[in-house]
Each structure stands twice: as C-alpha cells, then as structure tokens.
Amino acid sequence: MSEASSEMATEEEENADVGLGGSGETVAPYHPLALDPEGTGFWGWVDRTVSNATSWLNPILVKEARQSLKSKQFVVTFFLLLTASCLWTVMAIVFNSPDVYYVPSGDSVMGGYFVILSVSMFAFVPIVAFRSLAAELDEGTYEMLAITRLSAWRIVSGKMNSAMLQMLIYFSAIVPCLAFTYLLRGIGISTIALCIVIAFVIATVLTSLGLVLSTVAKGRTLQTFLLVGLVAFIAIVEFTCCGMVFEGVIPGRWSGTWFGFISGFGMALSFVILFLAAASASIAPMTENRSTRLRMIMFGQQIFWIVTMSYAAWATEEVEWMNIGMMFMTIYWFFAGTLMLGESNEISPRVRRELPSTFGTRALFSWWMPGPGTGFMFVVSTAVAGMTVFGVAGLIAMQLDVDRSVETPPWVTAFAMTGLLIGYLGTARLLSMPFIARVGPTFVIPLIIAIGLLFLGPLVPSTIDVLLLGEVSGSYTALHCFNWSWTFIEIFDNGIPLEVALLSYCIGMLVLMFNLIPLFREFRRYRIAVPRRVLEDRVEGDATPSETA
C-alpha cells in the first residue's frame, strides 16, 4: 500500500513539473514567491528589506508627504518654478544673443536660476511648515498624535523631513537648468554645488525656525503676528543671501575661504538642531525635562564657535576675530538667557528623580536642570567661561607677537562684554520676576523688558549728557560703559580704556549679587527616590522580551 502511494506521489510531482494535473490537464506554474513563503530567496530578502525600510520611516513623514504632494500649494509652486525656469532660460538666451555662442555667460544665467530657486525654497517651504504644525495644534489633531507612541521629537522631525522632501523635489526641477549654465561656460562645478548647498542650508534653517515659531503661537493673534515676522525675516534673508551669492560666490571670489563656508554651514546646522529641539520641547508633556537637551546643544554651539573664531584668528594672524567672537557671543547669550527667564519654576516628580544627588554633582550640574534661576546661572557661567577662554587666548597671541595692532585687547573686551551681558540680563530678570509671579511663567514679559532695556541703554547716558552739557558727548567716557551700541563700535574703532571695561564688569558683578538672593530656593531642590511601583514596571518591561523569547 505504501509503495503504491509513493508511486502516485512521484507521478504527481512529475506531472507538476511538466505542467500537467492529475487528470492530464495543463495548469499554470506557481510564482517563485508562492514557492518561497518564508522569503528565504533573493526576492524574499528584497521584500523584507523594503518592508523594514517603510516601517523605519517616520509615519508623520508619510502622512505629510501624501498631503503636501496632493495639495494645491505644492502643485502651484512647482508649476511656477518650472514656468519661471523656462522663461528665464529663453530670456537669457535672447538677451545674450549672439554673444551667447562665443562669450561665457553661465555666471549671469546662474544668478537668475538662484533667485528662482531661493524664492521657492525660502518663502514657500518654511511658511507651509509653520502652518502645518500650527494647524495640528489649533484643530486638535495634535492630541491624537500625542496619544500614540510617537514622541514629540519624532512628530517635529517628521514635519521637518516632509519639508526637506519638498526641497529635494524643487531641486530636481531646477538641476537640469544648473547643468545648462555649466554648458554656457563661465562658471565651475564647485561654484554651482556651493550655490545649491547655500540654498539648501538656509532653507533648512528657515524651516526649522518656522516650526519652532508655530509651537510658540498659542492663539490666532500671536500666530498672525509671528507669521508676519517670519515673512519679513525671510525677505531680509532672501536679499542678503542673493547679494552674497551675486557679489562673492558666482564671480569666484570665494576661493580660499572653504573653512569659512564649512564653519558657517556647521553653525547653521547646529541652529537647525536647536530649533527642532526647542519645538519638540514646547509640545512635549509638562512632566518631561524640556531644558537639559537645549542647554547641552547651546553649550556645544559655544564650543564650536570658540574653536572657529580661534582658528580664524590663528589662520589670518588677526586677534580682532576674537573680539568679534565675544561680541556675537554676548548677543547670543543675552537673547537665549532672556527666553530662559520665562521657564516654569516648578518641576515634575519625574524630573526631580534626575536631579544631581551629591554635593559635587549638584554644584556642577544643577544649572542644566529646568528653571529660570538655573537657566540664568547656566548662561552666566557658560558665557563667562567662553569670555575667559577668548581673553586668555588673545593675551597669549599678543605675547607671541601675532598681532599687536588690535584697537582693544581681547582680555579687555572680555571684561566689557561680561559686564554688559550680566548687567542687562540680570536687570531683566529682576524686573520680570514680579510680573511672572503674578501672571505665571511666560517668555513674553522678559522679552519685552529686555527690548526695553536695549532702548534705554543708549538713551539714558545720552539724556544725562544733554542735562549736564547741553548736547550729547562726542567722546566715549565711563558714563557710556553700558551704552551697548557705542561700546561695540568703540571696541573696533578707537578701543575702550581698561578702566571703563573694569567699571562695566564691577557693575555686572553687583547685579549678579542681587540675583543670587532669589536663587536659594532653587538650590534647595533635592533628588527624590524612584517609587517602587516604577521600579517594578521597569523590571517587568526588561524581563518581558526574554520571557517571550
């Protein structure tokens, strides 16, 4: 019986190989994937790889890409980009004829293509990203995303990746035109690539800025105000970028400045990371630590800035670069510290479990924890450390006879910039504390007070001059040590005396002493133990995969 059944099975296999059924009729052969259900063959590997890749992609990216590519805004923008490129190509050939056949004209044609590309990428992509995330917050759809397993960072990064996908599509439309400029001669591949990178980096920074502004706007009025401000800022960036490209990049005057472009791109990308982290922190739950990641990014930015400006001073043998670095560092930390003053003073139990436990760690790392006081001390300590590094490096450079023609020695500038930063920021904190205690944590009040102080800084000394002398003094004296605009100019034009810099530093230290008094409450925050229930949940979560396996 078994021999007969085996013979029948062998006959069926042979019939299947020749395409015949059991009754002699012809049947279709099986597909290779049907013969390989577990995916052990090549096509099974391809199928698994594609499936894993699609699962790895951010679902927000998939959703936004589907919506944006089907929207009228994208279709109209893409159509206008193609139309403008075609029109400019025809106009460039007509206006340059017949010289276009003999004279290199790729540089002039490249300028028009860059304007077309920059307008579509600088204007439309950031504004669409702003409206996309703002609509999620206004229409209540963000709550549906928040209850999923997606973190705030993945939601914001998905919006950013969708915007970058649109940029790549715009690039694909205009790249053939850029190749056409190379055929016209007069411009090199490296210059064309540099123009593309400049447009992409600036568009990325503006898009991330639009995302962080959309999370800040909590009402229609503030959204409209911020959107108008974003459009105005985009217009300024558009004209500035086009002027830089027309005057320096396309004519080929950028040769030998690769380090400047690379460092500039690196700093711009660091701001992209900072803006995305700020946007994700703004929409994250109140129980999470929103500040430590941002302060780590800011600290890394300062290190990168110090290295860049120090290298520039060493490469050019001009110590003036260190003074420029300290001036921009002062401006950066003033506005960053002003925004930190609006943080909430209360932290959740989950964040308190992450507080430093020992005296040494509390002394070193308490400034990284959330809070307006810790934020103020983080800015002060980090900025003073950076100023000290610049001052010492400049002093060593001048001792080595690198450059003695600088108007203001870097160590004198360090005293003046430290006094200005601590004086203005500390005053803004003291003035904003009563209002914040009444209306709650908000960054609007410190920002308004800080802007008011920036106006009063030059106004008050000038008013005193008019009251005493009948006119504004034409010489820089100790009375104008906190006139920030005149101080910045005097550092690079005529140099400021050491006595004035020390006076500014002493006043700043006095303001810091007054700010230390309200900080003792934040010093008394201690770390709390993790509840037993949370520890048990963690143990069960770690043990579940092994038990399942």
LINGICOR-V697635 format. One record per residue. N is the residue number from 0. RES is the residue in one small letter. NEAR is the number of other ideal C-beta (glycine too) atoms within 8 Angstrom. Layout:
<<N RES NEAR> <N RES NEAR>>
This chain:
<<0 m 4> <1 s 5> <2 e 6> <3 a 7> <4 s 8> <5 s 8> <6 e 8> <7 m 8> <8 a 8> <9 t 8> <10 e 8> <11 e 9> <12 e 8> <13 e 8> <14 n 11> <15 a 9> <16 d 6> <17 v 6> <18 g 8> <19 l 9> <20 g 8> <21 g 5> <22 s 4> <23 g 6> <24 e 6> <25 t 5> <26 v 8> <27 a 4> <28 p 5> <29 y 6> <30 h 6> <31 p 8> <32 l 9> <33 a 7> <34 l 7> <35 d 11> <36 p 6> <37 e 5> <38 g 10> <39 t 5> <40 g 8> <41 f 5> <42 w 10> <43 g 12> <44 w 9> <45 v 8> <46 d 10> <47 r 9> <48 t 8> <49 v 8> <50 s 8> <51 n 8> <52 a 8> <53 t 7> <54 s 6> <55 w 5> <56 l 8> <57 n 9> <58 p 8> <59 i 15> <60 l 12> <61 v 9> <62 k 9> <63 e 13> <64 a 10> <65 r 8> <66 q 8> <67 s 14> <68 l 8> <69 k 6> <70 s 8> <71 k 5> <72 q 9> <73 f 11> <74 v 8> <75 v 8> <76 t 11> <77 f 11> <78 f 8> <79 l 9> <80 l 14> <81 l 9> <82 t 8> <83 a 9> <84 s 13> <85 c 8> <86 l 8> <87 w 13> <88 t 11> <89 v 8> <90 m 9> <91 a 13> <92 i 9> <93 v 7> <94 f 6> <95 n 11> <96 s 8> <97 p 5> <98 d 8> <99 v 11> <100 y 5> <101 y 5> <102 v 6> <103 p 8> <104 s 13> <105 g 13> <106 d 12> <107 s 10> <108 v 15> <109 m 15> <110 g 11> <111 g 11> <112 y 14> <113 f 13> <114 v 9> <115 i 13> <116 l 13> <117 s 14> <118 v 9> <119 s 13> <120 m 13> <121 f 15> <122 a 11> <123 f 9> <124 v 16> <125 p 16> <126 i 13> <127 v 12> <128 a 16> <129 f 15> <130 r 10> <131 s 13> <132 l 14> <133 a 11> <134 a 9> <135 e 10> <136 l 11> <137 d 8> <138 e 6> <139 g 6> <140 t 8> <141 y 10> <142 e 7> <143 m 8> <144 l 11> <145 a 7> <146 i 5> <147 t 6> <148 r 3> <149 l 9> <150 s 8> <151 a 11> <152 w 9> <153 r 10> <154 i 14> <155 v 14> <156 s 12> <157 g 15> <158 k 14> <159 m 13> <160 n 12> <161 s 15> <162 a 13> <163 m 10> <164 l 11> <165 q 12> <166 m 13> <167 l 8> <168 i 10> <169 y 15> <170 f 11> <171 s 7> <172 a 10> <173 i 13> <174 v 8> <175 p 6> <176 c 11> <177 l 13> <178 a 8> <179 f 10> <180 t 14> <181 y 12> <182 l 7> <183 l 12> <184 r 8> <185 g 8> <186 i 13> <187 g 7> <188 i 6> <189 s 6> <190 t 13> <191 i 13> <192 a 8> <193 l 11> <194 c 14> <195 i 10> <196 v 9> <197 i 11> <198 a 14> <199 f 11> <200 v 11> <201 i 13> <202 a 14> <203 t 13> <204 v 12> <205 l 14> <206 t 14> <207 s 14> <208 l 12> <209 g 13> <210 l 17> <211 v 13> <212 l 13> <213 s 17> <214 t 12> <215 v 10> <216 a 11> <217 k 5> <218 g 6> <219 r 6> <220 t 6> <221 l 10> <222 q 12> <223 t 8> <224 f 9> <225 l 13> <226 l 12> <227 v 8> <228 g 9> <229 l 14> <230 v 10> <231 a 8> <232 f 10> <233 i 13> <234 a 8> <235 i 8> <236 v 11> <237 e 12> <238 f 8> <239 t 8> <240 c 13> <241 c 11> <242 g 8> <243 m 9> <244 v 13> <245 f 10> <246 e 7> <247 g 9> <248 v 13> <249 i 13> <250 p 8> <251 g 8> <252 r 7> <253 w 10> <254 s 5> <255 g 4> <256 t 7> <257 w 6> <258 f 9> <259 g 8> <260 f 10> <261 i 8> <262 s 11> <263 g 8> <264 f 10> <265 g 10> <266 m 12> <267 a 12> <268 l 10> <269 s 12> <270 f 11> <271 v 11> <272 i 9> <273 l 12> <274 f 13> <275 l 15> <276 a 12> <277 a 11> <278 a 15> <279 s 14> <280 a 13> <281 s 10> <282 i 11> <283 a 9> <284 p 6> <285 m 4> <286 t 7> <287 e 11> <288 n 10> <289 r 10> <290 s 15> <291 t 9> <292 r 10> <293 l 12> <294 r 12> <295 m 9> <296 i 12> <297 m 11> <298 f 9> <299 g 9> <300 q 13> <301 q 12> <302 i 8> <303 f 12> <304 w 13> <305 i 12> <306 v 8> <307 t 12> <308 m 13> <309 s 13> <310 y 10> <311 a 11> <312 a 18> <313 w 9> <314 a 7> <315 t 7> <316 e 7> <317 e 8> <318 v 14> <319 e 11> <320 w 12> <321 m 16> <322 n 15> <323 i 9> <324 g 14> <325 m 15> <326 m 12> <327 f 9> <328 m 15> <329 t 12> <330 i 8> <331 y 9> <332 w 13> <333 f 12> <334 f 9> <335 a 10> <336 g 14> <337 t 13> <338 l 10> <339 m 13> <340 l 15> <341 g 13> <342 e 12> <343 s 8> <344 n 9> <345 e 4> <346 i 9> <347 s 9> <348 p 7> <349 r 9> <350 v 13> <351 r 12> <352 r 10> <353 e 8> <354 l 13> <355 p 9> <356 s 6> <357 t 6> <358 f 5> <359 g 6> <360 t 9> <361 r 11> <362 a 6> <363 l 7> <364 f 8> <365 s 13> <366 w 10> <367 w 10> <368 m 15> <369 p 12> <370 g 12> <371 p 14> <372 g 11> <373 t 14> <374 g 16> <375 f 16> <376 m 11> <377 f 12> <378 v 14> <379 v 13> <380 s 9> <381 t 12> <382 a 14> <383 v 10> <384 a 8> <385 g 13> <386 m 13> <387 t 9> <388 v 9> <389 f 18> <390 g 13> <391 v 9> <392 a 12> <393 g 17> <394 l 11> <395 i 8> <396 a 14> <397 m 14> <398 q 6> <399 l 6> <400 d 5> <401 v 9> <402 d 11> <403 r 5> <404 s 3> <405 v 12> <406 e 8> <407 t 13> <408 p 10> <409 p 18> <410 w 10> <411 v 11> <412 t 19> <413 a 14> <414 f 14> <415 a 17> <416 m 13> <417 t 13> <418 g 18> <419 l 14> <420 l 16> <421 i 14> <422 g 13> <423 y 15> <424 l 16> <425 g 14> <426 t 10> <427 a 14> <428 r 13> <429 l 10> <430 l 9> <431 s 12> <432 m 9> <433 p 7> <434 f 9> <435 i 15> <436 a 5> <437 r 6> <438 v 6> <439 g 5> <440 p 8> <441 t 8> <442 f 10> <443 v 7> <444 i 12> <445 p 15> <446 l 11> <447 i 8> <448 i 11> <449 a 14> <450 i 8> <451 g 8> <452 l 11> <453 l 9> <454 f 8> <455 l 8> <456 g 13> <457 p 11> <458 l 8> <459 v 8> <460 p 12> <461 s 10> <462 t 8> <463 i 9> <464 d 12> <465 v 10> <466 l 5> <467 l 6> <468 l 7> <469 g 4> <470 e 6> <471 v 7> <472 s 9> <473 g 3> <474 s 4> <475 y 9> <476 t 7> <477 a 7> <478 l 8> <479 h 11> <480 c 13> <481 f 13> <482 n 11> <483 w 11> <484 s 8> <485 w 10> <486 t 16> <487 f 9> <488 i 8> <489 e 12> <490 i 14> <491 f 9> <492 d 7> <493 n 6> <494 g 8> <495 i 13> <496 p 6> <497 l 7> <498 e 7> <499 v 13> <500 a 15> <501 l 9> <502 l 11> <503 s 16> <504 y 12> <505 c 9> <506 i 12> <507 g 15> <508 m 10> <509 l 8> <510 v 13> <511 l 11> <512 m 8> <513 f 9> <514 n 12> <515 l 8> <516 i 7> <517 p 8> <518 l 11> <519 f 8> <520 r 9> <521 e 11> <522 f 7> <523 r 6> <524 r 9> <525 y 6> <526 r 9> <527 i 8> <528 a 5> <529 v 6> <530 p 6> <531 r 5> <532 r 6> <533 v 8> <534 l 9> <535 e 8> <536 d 8> <537 r 8> <538 v 8> <539 e 8> <540 g 7> <541 d 7> <542 a 8> <543 t 8> <544 p 7> <545 s 6> <546 e 6> <547 t 5> <548 a 4>>
